[in-house]
Amino acid sequence: MRLVGALVGTFRRAAGYTQRGLSEEVGMELDTLASIEQGRRALKPDWARIIDDVLETKGALTTAVAHMPEVDLIPAWAEEYMDLEEVAVAIQWYENQAIPGLLQTRAYALETFRNKVPAMSEEEIESMTARRLARQEILHRKQPPNISFVIAEWILRCDFGGQEIRREAIRHLRACAELPGITIQILPLSQARHAALDGPFTVLETPDHQLVGYTESQRGSHLITDPTEVSILMQRYAMLRTQALDVDETRSLLDRLLGER
């Protein structure tokens, strides 16, 4: 990604564009272009083609993107979601498979990628883990988004990765529960009702106050923009929050799991 980003910057300057000038010319957010040039965000194929046309680089960027090493490739759906997540003003996230990526420790994230089938190389595992941890910067920015998590209790009770990784993960969740703008609720095993049996999902609010849903499955993921479908997810999330432990009850449960109470 850094090499492609450096090429974008080099070609832009050679064509006489400032970052702002090029972003306006191609219709890309200035921050997005800056992140691409700094190697913090991947250049997508469609944007590569547009910038190639504007800068008259004869397909150089499109070719570079197409031949990036596998370790630098993230599915387009994931890139699109992460772009939205990075600028979101609000996020609502229900999870019943693993601790949400924004709340994972390094050790826990490593284990999630080490359990992928087919197996990933250590280089890929390290790269994907670094990307996941980098996403957590939004929790600590000057104006963090308002984020609500509902997490199934069984995730915290299973020994994924072993006792040490599990305890560290719970301890980290407990610390994150104190961060400004973050609400964590646990959906208890004892709850007889469940509003999201279809699986985990996320709803994000963009800076222009558009709502976008996101779901993952075994072999793909899906961004949801249809207002009716997003409304259904919002209704489910609202019901989940009433079925989950409240914030104080959740903190108490995390403390009990750590043996501190």
HELIX and SHEET records of a PDB file:
HELIX    1   1 ARG A    2  ALA A   14  1                                  13    
HELIX    2   2 GLN A   19  VAL A   26  1                                   8    
HELIX    3   3 LEU A   30  GLU A   37  1                                   8    
HELIX    4   4 PRO A   45  LEU A   55  1                                  11    
HELIX    5   5 ALA A   60  ALA A   66  1                                   7    
HELIX    6   6 GLU A   70  ASP A   72  5                                   3    
HELIX    7   7 ALA A   76  VAL A   87  1                                  12    
HELIX    8   8 GLY A  101  LEU A  103  5                                   3    
HELIX    9   9 ARG A  106  ARG A  114  1                                   9    
HELIX   10  10 GLU A  122  ARG A  135  1                                  14    
HELIX   11  11 GLN A  136  HIS A  140  5                                   5    
HELIX   12  12 GLU A  153  ARG A  157  1                                   5    
HELIX   13  13 GLN A  163  CYS A  176  1                                  14    
HELIX   14  14 PRO A  227  GLN A  243  1                                  17    
HELIX   15  15 VAL A  247  LEU A  257  1                                  11    
SHEET    1   A 6 ILE A 182  LEU A 187  0                                        
SHEET    2   A 6 ASN A 146  ALA A 152  1                                        
SHEET    3   A 6 ALA A  90  GLU A  95  1                                        
SHEET    4   A 6 PHE A 201  GLU A 205 -1                                        
SHEET    5   A 6 LEU A 211  SER A 217 -1                                        
SHEET    6   A 6 GLY A 220  ILE A 224 -1                                        
END                                                                             
